[in-house]
Amino acid sequence: MIPFREGSPLWGGSSFVELLHRVRPENAPLPSVLLSGGGERTAPVFSGGSSPVPVWHGTTVLALTIRSGVIMAADRQASEGYQVADRAIQKIFPVDRMSAVAIAGAAGPAIEMARLFRVEIEHYEKLEGVALSLLGKANKLGQMVREHLPLALQGLVVVPLYAGFDNRSGSGRIFKYDAVGGRYEEETFHANGSGGLFARNVLKMLYRPEMGEGEGVSTALRALYEAADDDLATGGADFVRGIFPLVYVMDRDGVREVPATEVAGVLEGIGEHLKRRVTS
């Protein structure tokens, strides 16, 4: 048996993905165009911009910075064409104690990428003995999106949104990506997915750089409310089934999910406010 140590054929460095490629290349996730530690691995590319098979899609996710950190929110619906595929899909995944990633695009590959990203960060920090900076984690996610390019060219596009609290700067930071792995930082807010344009329009009107947590949660939910009103693929609150948008807050105390009961209360307040505006 070949010992698992630096320099051996099984050594994958601090990258868990490269380790998987070396140990079981036929089952390695996220096929890449070129792996730094091995040979070339490509997936067949089809012409056109859509997948040849029915695919679930996650839709609207957003993030906005507040005075104490950053807020991330997402609707719960997954669509398959013009049908509802799932009403309560998970679109936000905590990566570590201080950050989280939200997924939009092809749901299956996006969820796999989010979960593998979390494992990749844990693997690196265990081997190196030091924690990656928030920017380093954002760069690693960009590399994973770039390695997904062969599947993106087949129509399985994954566009994550990454945010967290940066202990070095003492503030919340938001990173967005394009389909080829480009990483871009947003200082205020951003929204992805089919309802992203509608959500961004609301955020443009309501966002204030120094808003507190309560106002930030209300603003994020208002943006999702309007996106669901205008976009077929974005799911709204379902009071009958008890399904509400996911909202996470990231600050000095770490990542925490806003309870569903609190989210429901804020949405009820938004509905009453809009009702009074219509009837007045």
matplotlib code that plots the C-alpha trace (Angstrom):
import matplotlib.pyplot as plt

x = [0.0, 1.3, 1.7, -0.4, 2.3, 3.6, 5.3, 3.4, 1.0, -2.0, -0.9, -3.4, -1.8, -4.3, -7.0, -9.6, -10.8, -7.4, -7.1, -10.3, -9.1, -6.0, -7.6, -10.8, -10.5, -13.6, -15.8, -14.3, -16.8, -16.8, -14.9, -12.3, -10.6, -7.2, -6.1, -3.0, -1.8, -2.7, -3.5, -6.2, -9.8, -12.6, -16.3, -18.1, -19.4, -22.7, -23.5, -26.3, -27.1, -29.5, -29.2, -30.4, -32.2, -34.8, -32.9, -34.1, -33.1, -32.7, -33.8, -33.5, -30.8, -29.4, -27.1, -26.7, -24.2, -25.4, -23.8, -22.9, -22.1, -24.0, -27.4, -28.1, -31.6, -33.2, -36.6, -37.3, -38.7, -36.9, -38.4, -38.2, -39.2, -42.6, -43.3, -42.6, -40.0, -39.7, -41.3, -38.7, -35.3, -32.2, -30.3, -28.1, -25.3, -23.0, -19.4, -17.8, -18.5, -18.2, -19.5, -22.1, -22.8, -26.0, -26.7, -28.5, -28.6, -28.7, -29.7, -28.0, -24.5, -24.9, -25.7, -22.9, -20.5, -21.7, -21.2, -17.8, -16.7, -17.4, -15.4, -12.6, -12.2, -12.2, -9.6, -7.3, -7.4, -6.8, -3.8, -2.3, -3.2, -4.3, -7.6, -8.1, -9.0, -12.5, -10.9, -8.9, -12.2, -13.8, -10.9, -11.2, -14.9, -14.1, -11.6, -14.4, -16.8, -14.1, -13.5, -17.3, -17.0, -17.4, -20.8, -21.7, -21.2, -23.8, -26.3, -25.7, -24.7, -23.9, -23.7, -23.0, -23.1, -20.7, -20.8, -19.4, -18.0, -14.3, -12.5, -9.6, -11.7, -14.4, -17.2, -19.4, -18.3, -20.1, -18.6, -20.4, -19.3, -19.8, -20.2, -16.5, -15.3, -14.7, -14.9, -16.2, -16.8, -19.9, -19.7, -23.5, -25.8, -26.3, -29.0, -28.7, -31.2, -34.2, -35.7, -32.4, -33.2, -36.5, -34.8, -32.0, -34.5, -36.1, -32.7, -31.7, -34.7, -34.5, -30.9, -29.0, -25.3, -25.7, -29.0, -29.3, -30.1, -33.8, -34.1, -31.7, -33.8, -37.0, -35.3, -34.1, -37.6, -39.2, -36.9, -37.8, -41.5, -41.4, -39.2, -41.8, -44.6, -42.9, -40.9, -42.7, -39.7, -39.4, -41.4, -43.2, -44.1, -46.4, -48.4, -50.5, -47.5, -45.3, -42.6, -40.8, -37.6, -34.3, -32.5, -29.0, -27.1, -23.3, -21.5, -18.9, -20.9, -20.8, -23.4, -27.0, -30.3, -33.2, -36.1, -39.0, -41.4, -39.6, -39.4, -43.2, -43.9, -41.8, -43.6, -47.0, -46.0, -44.9, -48.3, -50.3, -48.2, -48.8, -52.5, -53.0, -51.1, -53.5, -56.7, -55.8]
y = [0.0, 3.4, 5.6, 8.8, 11.4, 14.4, 13.3, 10.1, 9.5, 9.9, 13.2, 15.9, 18.8, 21.0, 20.5, 17.9, 18.0, 17.2, 14.3, 12.8, 13.1, 11.2, 8.5, 7.9, 9.9, 8.2, 9.3, 12.7, 15.5, 18.8, 17.8, 20.3, 21.5, 21.2, 20.0, 21.4, 18.1, 15.8, 15.4, 16.9, 15.9, 17.2, 16.6, 16.4, 19.8, 20.2, 23.3, 25.5, 27.0, 24.5, 21.1, 18.1, 16.7, 18.2, 20.0, 21.5, 25.1, 27.2, 30.7, 33.9, 34.4, 37.7, 39.3, 42.8, 44.3, 45.9, 47.9, 44.7, 42.3, 40.8, 39.2, 36.5, 35.4, 33.0, 31.8, 28.0, 27.0, 24.9, 24.9, 22.5, 24.4, 25.9, 23.5, 23.6, 20.9, 21.5, 24.0, 23.8, 23.4, 24.4, 27.3, 28.6, 26.5, 27.7, 27.1, 27.7, 29.7, 33.1, 32.6, 31.0, 30.3, 30.6, 28.7, 29.7, 27.8, 24.1, 22.8, 19.5, 20.6, 23.8, 21.9, 19.5, 22.4, 24.2, 21.0, 20.2, 23.8, 23.4, 20.1, 21.7, 24.5, 22.1, 19.9, 22.8, 24.2, 20.7, 20.1, 23.6, 24.3, 27.8, 29.3, 30.7, 34.4, 35.3, 36.4, 33.2, 31.2, 33.4, 32.7, 29.0, 29.1, 30.9, 28.1, 25.5, 27.5, 27.6, 23.9, 23.4, 25.2, 22.0, 21.3, 25.0, 24.8, 22.0, 24.3, 23.2, 26.7, 27.3, 30.8, 31.0, 33.9, 34.0, 36.2, 36.4, 38.4, 39.4, 39.4, 41.3, 44.3, 43.9, 44.1, 42.0, 41.2, 39.9, 38.0, 37.3, 35.1, 34.6, 31.2, 31.0, 31.6, 35.3, 36.7, 40.2, 41.9, 43.9, 46.5, 46.9, 44.2, 41.7, 39.2, 36.2, 33.9, 34.4, 36.9, 38.6, 41.7, 42.3, 41.8, 44.2, 46.9, 46.7, 46.8, 49.9, 51.7, 50.5, 49.8, 52.0, 51.3, 51.7, 49.9, 47.6, 43.9, 44.3, 46.7, 44.5, 41.4, 43.3, 44.8, 41.3, 39.8, 42.7, 42.1, 38.4, 39.3, 41.5, 39.0, 36.3, 38.7, 39.3, 36.1, 32.7, 30.7, 32.5, 31.1, 33.3, 32.6, 29.6, 30.2, 27.1, 24.7, 26.8, 27.4, 30.7, 32.2, 31.3, 34.2, 34.1, 36.8, 36.8, 39.1, 38.9, 36.2, 33.9, 32.6, 32.1, 31.5, 33.8, 31.6, 30.8, 32.4, 35.7, 35.6, 34.9, 37.9, 40.2, 38.9, 39.5, 43.0, 43.6, 42.2, 44.5, 47.5, 46.8, 46.1, 49.5, 51.2, 49.6, 50.3, 53.9]
z = [0.0, -1.0, 2.1, 2.2, 2.6, 0.8, -2.5, -2.8, -5.8, -3.5, -2.1, -3.1, -1.3, 0.6, -2.1, -1.3, -4.9, -6.3, -3.8, -5.1, -8.7, -7.8, -5.7, -7.8, -11.0, -12.5, -9.7, -9.0, -8.8, -10.7, -13.9, -14.7, -17.9, -16.4, -13.0, -11.5, -10.2, -13.1, -16.7, -18.8, -18.1, -20.2, -20.4, -23.8, -24.9, -26.7, -28.8, -27.5, -24.1, -22.6, -21.0, -23.1, -20.0, -17.6, -14.8, -11.6, -11.2, -8.0, -8.5, -6.5, -3.9, -2.5, 0.0, 1.4, 3.8, 7.1, 9.8, 11.8, 8.9, 6.1, 5.4, 2.9, 1.9, -0.7, -1.7, -1.3, -4.8, -7.4, -10.9, -13.8, -16.9, -16.1, -13.3, -9.6, -8.9, -5.1, -2.8, 0.0, -1.4, 0.5, -1.3, 1.5, 3.0, 5.9, 4.8, 8.2, 11.3, 9.6, 6.0, 3.8, 0.1, -1.8, -5.0, -8.2, -11.5, -12.1, -8.6, -8.6, -9.5, -7.5, -4.3, -4.9, -5.4, -2.2, -0.1, -1.6, -1.1, 2.6, 2.7, 0.7, 3.2, 6.1, 4.4, 3.7, 7.2, 8.8, 6.6, 6.7, 10.4, 9.6, 8.6, 5.1, 4.9, 3.6, 0.3, 0.0, 0.4, -2.2, -4.6, -4.0, -4.9, -8.1, -9.0, -8.4, -10.7, -13.4, -13.2, -13.7, -17.1, -19.3, -17.7, -17.9, -21.7, -21.7, -20.1, -16.4, -15.3, -11.6, -10.3, -6.6, -4.2, -1.3, 1.7, 5.2, 8.0, 7.5, 10.9, 9.4, 8.1, 10.7, 8.1, 5.9, 2.4, -0.7, -3.7, -6.9, -9.8, -13.5, -15.2, -16.0, -12.5, -12.5, -8.9, -8.2, -4.9, -4.1, -1.4, -0.9, -2.3, -5.1, -6.2, -8.5, -10.3, -12.5, -10.0, -9.4, -11.5, -9.7, -6.3, -7.2, -8.2, -4.7, -3.0, -5.0, -3.6, 0.0, 0.7, 3.2, 4.0, 7.8, 8.3, 11.3, 11.3, 11.7, 8.8, 6.7, 7.2, 6.3, 3.2, 2.0, 2.5, 0.7, -2.3, -2.3, -2.0, -5.1, -7.0, -6.4, -7.5, -10.9, -11.6, -12.2, -11.0, -7.6, -4.8, -2.3, 1.3, 1.8, 5.0, 4.5, 4.3, 6.6, 4.0, 4.2, 2.7, 4.2, 5.9, 7.4, 9.4, 9.5, 12.0, 14.7, 16.5, 13.4, 11.1, 12.3, 10.7, 11.3, 12.8, 10.5, 12.9, 12.8, 9.0, 8.9, 11.1, 8.9, 5.8, 7.4, 8.2, 4.6, 3.4, 5.7, 4.6, 0.9, 1.5, 3.2, 0.4, -2.2, -0.3, 0.6]

ax = plt.figure().add_subplot(projection="3d")
ax.plot(x, y, z, "-o")
ax.set_aspect("equal")
plt.show()
